[in-house]
Amino acid sequence: MSDRRDPRPTAKLARLAATLIELLPLQFNLLANLKKSYPLVIVGSIETGLPFVRMLALTHILSLTQIGFISVLTAFSIFLEVSTDIAIYRFVYSAPKDRYEEALASAHALALVRGVAISILAVCVAPLVASAVSLGDSWTSFALLGPPMLIRSFENLSPRIAERDFRYWPQVGTMGVTATVSIVVMIIVALITRNYYAMIASTYAQVVALVLASRIFADVPYRIDFRSPLFKTAFRFSYPLLFNGLGLSIAMQGDRFVVAAFFDLKTLAIYSVILLTATVPLTLLNRVLQTTILARFYHASSDPGRLNAEVKLAASVVAVLAALYGGGVVLLLSPVVTLVFGAKFHADPMAMGLLGAAAFTRLARTEPFTSVMLNASRTKRLAASNILTSSALAYMVGASFLDRSINGLLGARLAGELTSWVVTFFMARRAPEGGRFAFTLSTLVALLFFGLACLGSYALGSARDSLLPSLAATVVFVIAVLAWGVVDLRRRMSRLRAAIVQGQTAATDASAS
């Protein structure tokens, strides 16, 4: 009888209080991390929210045809930028601190080489791309997007690299100035011209503001050095990421070209708005996750036990977030799109389910494997896994013939994400700190919760298009996922603390001997 728990409410409250007291160190640790990282959230919000704010403003000023044209121009610009993105500032992460300025100057030099090449490429391929999407008479509008790519290459990378040491305020200042100038110019030009010139003017204003602001908030003067031995080292680090960028750009923007080629600009406008609403928060989340996780792996690299625990903790965090985000898209996307952009951008239940599944897959496949491979300098593996997201383009072309609908395109997009997920999981299998079992277990549970969200959306019926019922269902879903997440993360945090203590003890014993 003495071993039985007291069923009285006071006893239950006492046990709950004891649990909360036990979790106090974890709570303080999380608060400290949030205090350190919240500027990064601001940076990510500005960086990823800028396209959303642009589209939100333009949908209330311009026609669907003009929005579709802007979507094609944006896809062209982003495709070239991302396909040649070599993440050169990541190279400076691993440079010795006593050679930081030399590494930074070498990175600037390589960025300038890339800028010259990509701007020339943009001008050369502009007529071909414009003709491919039946806009051959407007090819000069595509060509005008080349010079901003060269201007951007003069950015001082120092504010970006400061994130290595958890210093994000330089980026907050840089991105804040850039976004403000870009939005103001875009709205003014849109109100005057009522056409796609607003996007082109906004792009020029954005890159000029970025170059100037990056110099204001940098702690190291802008300098270029082609002769440093680190220039060649930076190139060797970065060139495999060209293939990585190619895969990502096709996965991110290739679908816009397919829609523009097989459908019309109005359909492209609706497709772009729905997809943007679903993916902008995801881009922000990925930005924060990759920066934070990679920095934590960087600081844990000298201790294999701690690094292994960090990877497993990251896998659990990503699984919880994937369930929350994917389920949120399924339950909330339709009423949110209708409320913000209007009834003409309504998303049907099948579209919500496909977008939710694609968002879940992208989030789950990205981390912690991307940071594991970057931390181990396995950029070739990372490129090989991400380039297969381009398989979505082939799926989309087939879908355009078999099922000429937006849902067919979204299904093809999901198929591309699933292909990349499988390959990423395979590529990371040999990483010594992979934590694949922890990732698999957490992801399976997250998938279960995502399935429950889909069932909840089905149960809502026609009420899923109303905000209040969908919001209520989302709240219930979030509470259920967090109840699982707290238990799982508490276990992972406990093991991480034990690994840190063990590493510190081993270091102390080694120094004493």
Buried (B, 14 or more C-beta within 10 A) or exposed (E): EEEEEEEEEEEEEEEEEEEEEEBEEBEEEEEEEEEEBEBBBBBBBBBBBBBBBBBBBBBEBBBBBBBBBBBBBBBBBBBBBBBBBBBBBBBBBBBEEEBBBBBBBBBBBBBBBBBEBBBEBBBEBBBEBBEEBEBEEBBEBBBBBBBBBBBBBBBBBBBBBBBBEBBBBBBBBBBBBBBBBBBEBBBBBBEEEEBBBBBBBBBBBBBBBBBBBBBEBBEBEBEBBEEBEBBEBBBEBBBBBBBBBBBBBBBBBBBBBBBBBBBEBBBBBBBBBBBBBBBBBBBBBBBBBBBBBBBBBBBBBEBEBBBBBBBBBBBBBBBBBBBBBBBBBBBBBBBBBBEBBEEEBBBBBEBBBBBBBBBBBBBBBBBBBBBBBBBBBBBBBBBBBBBBBBBBBBBBBEBBEEEEBBBBBBBBBBBBBBBBBEBBBEBBEEBEBBBBEBBEBBBEBBBEBBBBBBEBBEEBEEBBBEEEBBEEBBEEBBEBBBEBBEEBBBEBBEBBBEBBEBBEEEEEEEEEE
